[in-house]
Amino acid sequence: MNTIHSHIHSDTRIACYADDIAIWHTHRDITTSQKALNVTLKNIASWAKDLKLSINTDKTNYCVFSTDRKHRSTFNLDIKINDSSIKRIKFPTYLGITMDPVASQGTSNTLLINT
């Protein structure tokens, strides 16, 4: 896992523990986050392939955290890894912690992906 950081888009954040990875991107424009995360996922897939690791796309999902209550449910993004679409979930869990996507601070959208 120590080598993964160089494969992460400059505006994308990452959290790693053992074989669990979460990446996220925050921006006012949700399509900007989508693009940055798709670039990062492509790089992570390449990194994993080089190390002969596999990514279980069935366990990979994304969630949108947003203060935009009116449009939050309409954010259906095209997030892919290895040409497989990633499913959207309402309440992501990372390391046993279930998160609530109802952001209450700021005016940005945050897109989180768990792999």
N, C-alpha and C positions, 0 to 999 in steps of 0.2 A: 504493500500500500504506500510505502514511502515515495515511490516514483510517480504516483498518480497526479500530484499537484501540478506538474508541468503540463498536463494535458487538459487543464481546466481553463475555460475562457476567462479573460482577465476580470470581467465584471461579475463572474459567477462565484458563489461561495460553496464550500464543501465541508461536510462533516463525515469522518470515517471512524468506525470502531469495528475491529476484527474484519469480517467480510461484509459489513453493512455500510452502505454509502448513501448519503443524502446530499443533493445539490439544490441550490436555489438561486434565484435571480430576482431582483426588485427593480421595478421601473414603472413610471406612470402609464406607459404604453405597453399593453400586454403582449403585442406582437413582437416588440423588442425583446422581451423576456423569452418568448417562444423561440426566436432565432438564436439567441445566445445559448439557451439550453440544448437546442438541437445540435449546435456546433460542439458543445461540451460532450453530449452523449455520443456523438460520432467519434470524438477523440477518446473517450473512455472505452468504447467498443474496440477501437484500434489497439489501445493499450492492453486491454484484456486479451485480445487475440494474440498479440506479441508474446504475452506471458502464458499462453495456452490456458487461459481462464475462460469460463463461460458466464454469461449474464442470463439469469432466469427472467425472461421478459414477462412470464406469468405472475411473478411477484413484484414486478416493477410498476409503479403507479405515480400519478401526479395529483396535486391539489392546488387550487388557487386561493390565496389569502388576499382579501381585498376589502377596502372600506366602502367600495361602491355597492351598496346594498341593492340598488335598483337593477344593476346589470350583472352582478356577481354570478348568478346561475346561468347566464348566457355565454360565459367564457368557455367555449369548447375549442380546444386547441389541437393542433396536429403535432403531437410530440411522438418521435419515433426513435427506436434504437434497433440497429440491424434490420431496417425496413419493417419492423413490427411496431404497430401503433401501441402506445402506452395508454392504459385506461385511467380515466379520472375517477377519483374517489372523494367523498365528502370529508371524512375524518381520517387523516393519515396517522399511522403509528410508526414511531422510530424509537428503537431501543426500549420498547415497552411503554412509551409515553404516547397517548393519543392526543392529537392536537386539534384545536377548534379553529376552523378557517375564517371565523368572523373577526377580522382585524378591527381594532378599535382606535388605533393611533395612526397618524399620518394620512397621506393621500395617495400612497403608492399601491401597486399590485405586487404581490410576491408569489412566485411560482415555485413550488417545492416538488422535487422528484426523489422518490425512494427506490433504491435498487437493491 
